[in-house]
Amino acid sequence: MMSIPTITLNDGRQIPQLGFGVWQLSEEQIVPTLLRAFEVGYRHIDTAMIYGNEAGVGRAIRESGLPRESFFVTTKLWNTDHERARAALEESLGRLGLDYVDLYLIHWPKAGLDKRVDAWREMEQARAEGLIRSIGLSNFTPRFLSEILEKGTVVPAVNQIEYHPTFQQREVEAANTAAGVVTEAWSPLGQAKDLGSEAVSRIARETGRSAAQVILRWHLQAGRVVIPKTATPARIAENFAVTDFVLSPEQMAAIDALECGNRLGNDPDLVHDW
């Protein structure tokens, strides 16, 4: 089994650099899919309350027979729960069947409701009590990150953002790095839309790897945490096999050059009402 590298967070904890995302996986899919992922070697699982599959994540962990401490579990606080962060966390723990989560994120800053700092302070307290090991953010632009840095007492460990070859949020990544916050990429393959680019296809031929492996390797070498999602058994294994080759500086630069502002998800500055 390949060994996945880890990154040391600013709180001293280790996060596996390659995780398994479960967005859009149904309750029927999630247990067999995760059990297959665990067989391959994944131990980092990224879920969220709004995904509706936290209970399935918990079942898969229990059915795996592996010790709880071998897993790194992330879940997220949804937009409607900013004013009840502690209660929402406890509900997520109940669905997961866990005593703690390794990482808890505010899912969106929700620009129209200024309760982010209140939620963050509740998360800080839950972290102090051991219900959360690390706390962080998701989809926070520099202005929202600055607010948390100024008004909170704990620096976020992670900021999970949309990041793929045709949408490289370099300004956000730079703000994260300056604050000591790890950047984690969601939709790291551009929802498969970036796989067919000429540069990625060429590098795949040069390395004898798939386009997906090339992009995931690009993320890892750049120091990002990455959470690809697939329910296809062959692709689960393929996406995991990205630690035994290296992209050259020229190949890295060719993928860097694909940036074109191709946002696929919502703009955090415009998320107000959900």
N, C-alpha and C positions, 0 to 999 in steps of 0.2 A: 504494500500500500504506500502511495506517495505521501510525503509529509508536506503539509501546508504551512507556509511561513506565517508568523504572527507579527503583529505590530504592538508595541508597548504604548498604551494610552497615557494621557497626562496624569491619570490617577494611579499609575503603576500597574494596571491590569493589562492582560494580554488579550487581544482580539485576533481570531484567525482571519487572515487576509482574504480568504475565499470562503464565501458563505453560500447558502441555498435560499433563494427567495421563494415565497409561497403565495404571492399575489395571484388571484384568479384561480387558484387550485381549490376545487370543491371539497366538501367534507368526504365525499366518496373517493376522490382521487388522493387525498393528502396522505393518508396513512400508508398505503402501498408505495406511493411515490417517495415519501421520506424514508421508509424502511430500505428502499433500494438505494437512496442517496447515502444512508448510513453504511450500507454494505460497501459502497464505493470508497467511503472515507470522510464524507462531509460530517462536520460536528457543529457548524455555525448555522443556525436557522433564523431567518428574518420573517416575522409575521407582524400583524397589527390587528387591533380590535375590529377595524372596519373591514378587514378581509373575511371575517366570519369563519375563520378556521383555526382559531387558537385551541379549541378543544381537541381538534384532530392532531395538532402539533404535540399536545400533551400525551395523547394516546400513543402516537408513534414513538415518543421518547420512552414511555413505559414498556411498550411492546418490544422495543429494541433489546431490552435486557442489559443495556449499558448503564453505567453509573451516571447519575445526574451531573456530577462535576465534570464529566467528559464533554458536556455540551455547552455551547455558548448560545443563549436564547435572547433574541431581541423582539420586543413588541413596542407598540406605540400608542400614545394618547391621542384620541380623535378630537376633531375640532369642536364638537358640541360638549366636550367634557373639560374644557380649560378651567371652568369654575368648580370642578369637582375632581381634580386630578387624583387625589388620594383614593377616593371611592372607585374611580375608574381603574386605577392600578390594581386594587384588591379584587375587582371583578375579573380583570384579565388573569390574575394569578389563580383565581378560582377556576376559570375555564381551562387554563393550562394545567392545573393540578400541581403547581409548583409553589415552593415557599419563597422563591425570589426569581427575578429575571436578571440576566447578566447586563442587559442594556435596555433602558427605557427612553424613548424619544418623544418629543412633542412633534406630532406628525406634520403639521403645517403651522406657520405663524398666525394664520387667520388675520389678515390685515384689518378687517373691519371690527374686530373685537379685541380690545387691548387688555386681555387677561393672561397674556403669555407669561409675564413675570410672576403673577400669582401662582400659575401652574408650576413654574420652575421652582419656586420656593417650596411648594408642597413636595415636589420631586426631590429636592435637596434633603428635606426632612425624612422622606421615605428611604433615601440612600443611607442616611445616618443610622436609621433603624435596621438596616440590612435587608429590606424588601427589594432593593435594587442595588446592583454592584457598581454600575456606571450609568451616568445620565447624559443625554445628548439631545440633539435637534435633528429635524428633517426638513428640508426645503427652506432653510433660513438664508435669506440674502444678507449681505454685509450690514445693512441698517438694522435688521432684526437681530442678528448676531451681536452687534454692538450693544443693543439694549440689554441683552442678557448678561453680557460681560460687565456692563456698568452697574446693573441693579441686582445681580445675583451674587452669591458668595462662592459658588463652585463653577469653575470653567468647564463648559461642555466638553465631553470627551470626543464626540463624533458629531459631524453634520452630514447627514445622508441627503444627497442631491441627485437630480437627473444629470448624468454625465456619460457621454459616449462620443465616438470620433467626430460626428457631425454636430455635436452640441457640447462643447467643452467650456464649462463655466469657470474660466480661468480667474476672473475677478473674485468669485466666491471662494474658489480653492485657495487663492492667495490670502484672502482674509482669514480663512480657516488656519492656514499654515502659520500666519503671523501670530495668531492667538494660541497656537499649540493644539489645535483641534484637528483630528483626523478626518479626511474627506472620504466618504463612502459613496459609491456609485450605484444608483438604481437605474434600471433599463440600460445596463452597461453595453449591450449590443445594439442599442437603438431600436429595440423591439424587432430585431432581425433586419431592420431596414439598412443598417450600415454594412451588412455582411457582403453585399455584392459590389462594393466600391472597387475601382480598378486597383488602387494601391493595396488594399487589404487582400484582394485576390492574388496579386503578384507576390506579396510577402508569404501568403499561404503556399504558393508553389515553391518559393525559395526555401522555405523551412520544412516543407513536407507535412504541414499541419493544416487543420481546417481554418476557415475564416474566423469562426467563433473563438477558437483557441488563440489565434493571433491577437484578436482584440482584447481578450481577457489577459493575455500575457502583457500587452501594452499597459493595461491598468496596473497590474501587479508591479511592473518595473518602475512605474511612475509613483509608486508608494500609496496607491489608493486601496481601500477595502472594496471588494466587488461581490455582488450577490446575484448571479444569473439565476433565471428561473426556467425550468422545463419539466414536463411530465414524461418525456420520451426517454426510456431507459438508456438507449445508446448515447443520447446527448448528455444525460446525467453523467455518464462515465467520461465522455469526451471533454466536457467542460471542466472536469476535475483534473484532467491530465495536462496541466499547464505549467508545471514546475520543473520540467526536465529539458527545457530549451530556453534560449535567450535571444531576444531581438537585438540587432545591431543598432548603434546610434542613428544610422541612416534610415533604418526601418522604423524606428521610433519617430523620427522627424517626419517621415512620410505620412504616418498616421496623424501626428500632430497637425499636419497641414490640411487635414480634411475638415477642420472646423468651419462651419458655415451658418451658425445660429439656428440650427434645425431643432427647435424645441418640440418635443412630442407630448409632454404633459402640461399641467397648468402652470401659469405664472404665479409664483407666491405673492407678488404684489397685487394680484387681482382676486385672490381667493378670499371671499368675504363671508359667504352665506351658507357654506356647508362644511 
